[in-house]
Every structure is written in structure tokens, then in C-alpha cells.
Amino acid sequence: MSYGPGVIHQLVMWTEYFLLRSVDLEPQKIWSRFYSAREIEVGTTYFLVKWRTQIIYPRILLRKYRKSGNPASLLESYLSVLTRGSCSTEENGRFSVQDYDVKRSYANTKLKDFILTYGMESIIVYTALLLKKRVIVYCPENQLPQLMSIVRSLPALVWHRQNWDIAFPVVEIEDSEVDVLKETTSYVAGVTDASVEGRTDLYDVFVNTSTGQISIAPDAKESFAMGKLHKDIAKHMVQCAEVDEATEEQIIKEISKKTTELLNNLRSLATETEDGSHVIQLETLKERKMAAATESFLFSLAACEGLVEV
């Protein structure tokens, strides 16, 4: 099917709307999803933009498509970046991957707003991500930019992992997409269907942006028993976010420092095995006479960090 200039313009507008709201010309690694728009002009009822890639440079591709209307030109530029690390564009000159630091892209978050909104309860999401749990974020459909911004931001809470593959910006609750979630053990997924809150089989933690509440699925409550350790980290997160001059990068750095301190303390409790590896033994934690919640949390965290003997 061929589209006229008006449709191509709408294609560009909608794709920019979904992909570029919090993107600052940085390579992104999380937007390998499906997006669509309906009734964009008389006589056209549906089109689909399908991105199946881990790395995307949307503005370059969109400008090229706006000019040519030929999908093959997009593929040509994409393959050039993929194989050579660069491509040439008439409007923007030469584009090179080396000119962009992907960590700057990862740090382009809205964590400050999130922590200020949810306060001490932010520790629930932090804990969920540390323990590789399943988080679902709900926003009404008319607040898609906010939803995608939150989903894009939350993996930065566990900065040491540098893993944005866990982010699913917008998930439709239909069989094919639900099946993908069920096959994934840890994720941050965005939804626009409020009824998903009743689907406790799909999440351990549910963030409802409409009510400003964070809830824990009944079957997961044991994993989220909080102790003094959690309270101290939560207070530090809130204090950092409350500093007016604090930037996103500074907040990420402060949270990351707390996480590093936590992991270093945990590793100091490791014992050496016969093969020379260092692992955390549950018995070692019990000898420390910790609160039950702290002991359980630390052992689960050790397992997630590969510090438990399988």
C-alpha cells in the first residue's frame, strides 16, 4: 500500500511521539516494540510502524523516510550504522556511533520526579529491580509520554547492571504480548489498561500513576518485607531527590553509590569454596543475627548477583 505526503507526515509525527519524547539524539536500546495509529486521514484506517532492533537512531531514519517515502532507504542507513558504525545523510552530514555515549542516554531519566511523587515507597520499586522481580507501570492512554518516560527511567535504579532489555515501554494485554511477559522473569512493563492491576499473575509490583500508589502482589509480599536497611536507602533516595539543584545524573550516581556499598558489604560476607569461588552461605547470614527481613533480602540479592552456589 502506498501513502501520500499527509500520511507520511503523520507517520513521522506519531513515531516521534512514541520514540522521542525523552530522547536527546542518543542511541536507544529499549524501544524494540510495536506502535500504531488509527484514522490518521480520510480513507486511511490503519498503519503500523514496526521496529525490531535493539539500537535505533529514530530522527535520522524518520527524516530520511519523510523525504523519500521509501522503507528501503531506512534499511540502507540502518545496515550502514550496524556494519560500519556510521552512515551519511544529506541533511545532517555524517552520523557516527562513536560520537554518542550510550551511558548519557541511559542517564536521561525522570527518576527525580518519580521519587518525589512516590516518596519512601520508591524503595519498593528499587527492591523489585534489585531482586529481578516483575514491575508493571499503569498510565491512562492519554498520558503515553509519561508512561514511556517512567518505564525508560526505572532500570537506572540498578545502574550497575546496565540492562535496559528489561524495559517494555507499552504492552497491549493480548495473548501474544502477554505470552512474552510470561516468558520473561524480570521486567518493567508499561500498560494503559487499568484492569491489569487485577492480573497479579503478571506482576510482583504495580505502579498506578493515576492513584499515586505502589502495590505488591499477594504472592510476592514475603520478598518485600522491609527492614532498617531498606528504610535507610529510601531516606537517602528521597533526600537526594529533594535537592532542587540535583540533576538526574547526580541522583543516579548517589543511588548507585548506595547500591555499590550494599553489594560490597554483601560480598564481604562471602566464603571461599573448594574451587576458589566466593559465595554467600545462608548459614553465614544467620550467624550475623540479622532481622529476618534483612537476612532474606540479602540472600535473595546474593542469588541475583550470582553469589550463591547453585
Secondary structure, DSSP 8 states (H G I E B T S, - for coil): ----HHHHHHHHHHHHHHHSTT--S--BSS--SEEEEEEEETTEEEEEEE---S-B-HHHHHHHHHHH--HHHHHHHHHHHHHHSEEEETTTEEEEGGG--HHHHHT---HHHHHHHHGGGHHHHHHHHHTT-EEEEE--GGGHHHHHHHHHHGGGGGGGG---TTEES----SHHHHHHHHT-SSEEEEES-GGGGG-TTS-SEEEETTTTEEEE-GGGGGGG---HHHHHHHHHHHHHHT-TT--HHHHHHHHHHHHHHHHHHHHTT-EE-TTS-EE--HHHHHHTT--HHHHHHHHHHHHHTT-S--
